[in-house]
């Protein structure tokens, strides 16, 4: 049995008060083992049965063109947040959980995913300085108040730039590029439980918010 290290809980807005000191805590399971202790059941009738769809930009999320059934919930997206700074690059950590379609009200079967968003500017083919605090605060508030679906980036490059994002690339290197592609393909084919094969390693979430994320 693993000893579970305790971490503080932070809201989307206060996430910078919850600092992950070492990236190893994301890859040895320490942080996500603790996150599992926060799991909550999804209520009867909350299962979002919409198919997952990968758009032309490589973002994977429940199909926004399929109307959501009233009362359904895609994921628990506001459980806790944290920040990691590695080699001058800042990441907002957004762990979330989805219900297992076979037993959606059982929190022990929830599918837990460690998402993150890059908080640095990407320009001229390079990762630059961290965005101004006002921009980060606006994004944090939008997530807390509006976002209903996680939009998974099915690559380790930043949106339409070809710039490799180091934290995502570490996951791709550990699991393997072909395996990652298989996992995301099976998710698009309707097998959401295959996200468990990510082993709760960090994957990038889109930060170019659109109306699709609030449906």
N, C-alpha and C positions, 0 to 999 in steps of 0.2 A: 504493500500500500504506500502511496505517496503522501507525504505530509503536505497539507494544503496551506500555502502561504496566503496571508490575508492582504488584501489591497483596499484602499479607500474607494467609495462610490462617488462618482461625480456626474453632474448633469451635462447635457450637451454644451451649455454655456460656460460651465465652470470646469471644463475638462482639463485645463492647464494646471489645475491644482492636484491632479492625479498623474504623477510622473512615473513612467516605467524607466528605471535606471539602466537596464541592460537588455539588449535585444534578445539575449539568450532566453529570457523569461517568456518570450513569445514562441520560441522554437523547442523548448524543453517541456512545454505544456503547463508551466506554473500558472500563468495568468488565466488560461482558459479552464484549468481545473477549478480555480476559484470562481470563475464566471459561472460554471455549472451549478455552484451552490446557490446562485441567485435565480435559477430557473423557476418560472411560473407556468401553470397550465393554461392552455388555450381553452376557452369555453366551448360547449357544444354549439355547433353551427357556425363557428368562427373560421373554419378552414377555407382559405382562398383557393378555389379549384381552377383558377384561370391558368392556361398554359404559359410556360415561360418562353420568351421570344428574344432572339439576338438580333439587334438592329444592325444597320449598315456600318455603324461605328464600332461594333463589337461589344456593345453593352447588353447585358443579359438581365432581364427582369420580367415579371408577369406582364403579359400582353395588355398594354393600355387600351387597345382597340376592342378588347372584350370587356363588357361592362361588369364591374364588380358587383357581386351579390350583396345586398344590404346586410350590415352586421358582421361581415367577414373581416379577418385581419391577416395580412400577409406574414408579418413577423413582429416580434417584440424588438423595437428599434431604439428604445430610450431607456435601457436598463442601466447602463453605466458607460462612461467614456474615459479616455486617458490620452496622454501625449507621450511620444517617444521622439527623442532627438538623437540621430545617429550620423556621425560624420558631417555635421552641419546641416543635415536635412531633417525637417520637422514633419511628423506624421500624427494625425489625429486618429486614435484607435476607436473603432466603433464595433464592439462585439454585439452580435445579435443572434436571435434564435427563431427558427421556424418550426411549426408543428409537424410531427410525423403523420402522414396521411392515414397510416394504419391504426394509429392510436393518438389522435390529436389532443386529447385532454390529459394525457400522461406526461408530466414535465420531465420524467426520467428519459423519455424518448425524444425530447426536443432535439432538433438538429442545430448545433451551435457553430457559428461561423465568425471568424475574426476579420472584420473589414477594416479598412483604413482609408484615409484621404490624405493626399500630399498637400502640404501647406506652404510650399515654396512656389515662387513664380517659375514658370518654364518658358524660356525665351532664347532665341538664337541657338537652339540646339543644346542648351545647357539648363541645369537646375540652378536657379539663382537664389536671391534672398527670400526669406519668409515674407508672405503677404502682410500688409499693414494690419494692425490689430482690428481696425474698424471692419475690414473685409472678413476677417476670421469670425468676428462677433456676429456679423450679419448672416454668414453661412450657418453658424451654430444655432442661431435663433430660428432660421428657416427650417433646419432639420428638426428641431424640437417641436415646432408648431405646425409644420406642413407635410413633411415627407412621410409617406405611407409604405413605400416599397424600397428595398435596397437594389441599386443598379450595379451589377457586378461587371468589372472590366475584365474581359477574358484574355488579357495579355499583360505583359509586365512593362509595356511602354505607355508613356503618358499620351493622352488624347491627341491623335493626329500629328504627333511631333517626331516620333521615332526615338524619343529620349527614354532611356531605360531608367526605371524607378528602382533603386537598390533594394528596398524592402520586399517589393513584389518579386524581383528577380531572385532573391534568396529562396522564396517558396518554389518558384519554377525550377531552380537548380536542385532543390531537395527532392521534389516529387517527380520531376521529369517533364519536359515540354509535351511529349506525346501523351503522357498520362493526364496532364492538366487539360489538354484538348478533349480527351475522351470524357473526363468528368463533366465538362461544360456541355458537351454534345448530349450526354445522357440527361442532364438537367433540362435541356431544351426539348428532349424527347419525353419529358414528363416524370423523370426519376429524381425528384428533389432529394431523396434520402442519400443519393450518391455524393452530395456535398460533404457527407461524413468522411469521404476518402481524402478530403483536403487535410484531415487530421488537425483541424482548427488552426492551421498555419495562416499567416496574414495574406489577404488578397485585397486588391485595390477596388475602391468604389468610386463611381463617377461623381464628380463635383460640379458638372455643368447642368444644374437643375433645370428641369422643364416641367410642364404640366403633367407629363406622364408619371412623375414621381409622387403626385398627390392624388392619384386615382386609385 
